[in-house]
Amino acid sequence: MSHELSASVEMDGKHYLFPTVKDGKRLSMEEVVRLFRRGQLKPFGIFDSAEEATAASKKRSREYRPPTILQGE
C-alpha cells in the first residue's frame, strides 16, 4: 500500500497542510516550518480551521495514487 505523510500546523490564524517527507526524508515539524518560511516547501492547502485541514488530509489519503514508474526509464 502506498501513501503520503502530511501534517497540519497553525500559523497566523491559518492551518497549513504540509507534506512531511521531502526527497525521501521524514521531516520534523520544525523542519517543515523552516523550509516553508524559506520558500522550499509548499503546503498542500491553507485552511481556516484544524477541522478543514484534517478533512483535506483524509480526502488526499482516500484519493492518493502513487506515481507510475515505467520500466526502462
Secondary structure, 3 states (H helix, E strand, C coil): CCCCCEEEEEECCEEEEEECEECCEECCHHHHHHHHHCCCCCCCEEECCHHHHHHHHHHHHHHCCCCCCCCCC
